[in-house]
Amino acid sequence: MLTKTADATHPTEFSLVLSYSQAGDRYWGYSNLVATSTDPKTLIWVEAVDVSPQQGSAMLRLHFGDGSQQVLQWYLYIGKKGKFIKSREPSSQLILEMRRPA
């Protein structure tokens, strides 16, 4: 969930499918299609470039309707035995909740 959007009362929520690299001890992956708008400022999809709970960092690349990209990076707080991850900064834009498929 990205909480800093055009309307702060309606965060942008999306699913990320993450793969784990045992060699690199990191997660990476892609979101579902967030929107199908042609508005250049609309978030279309998200790439999880590097999510490393052990190192306490995450990097996401946002892809927008006009083809532009924005890379966001955070330091992480890990809770609930590694299943709840959020930025350490209270004013941040990132909240992740990791769930394994049933």
C-alpha positions, 0 to 999 in steps of 0.5 A: 500500500502506498499511502502518499497519493493524490488523495491522502485519504484513499491510499493506493493498494495493490498486491505484489507477488514476491520471489525469494532469492536464497543466494541473495537473501532478498525478495523481488517481484511485480504487482498486479495491474494497479490501473488501466488509465492513460492519465500520465500521473496514474500509477499503472504497476509496481516492481519490487526491485529489492526487498531485504527484511534482514538488511532493513531496506526496500526499493520499489520502482513505480511505473506511470501512465506516461511511461515515466518511472520513479524509484522509492527507497525505505528503511524498514521496521519488521514486526509480527515475526517478519510478516508485517513490514513498514517504513521506520519513518512515520511520514513515509509512503510504504506499508507492506504486509507479507502473506504466504499463499494458503 
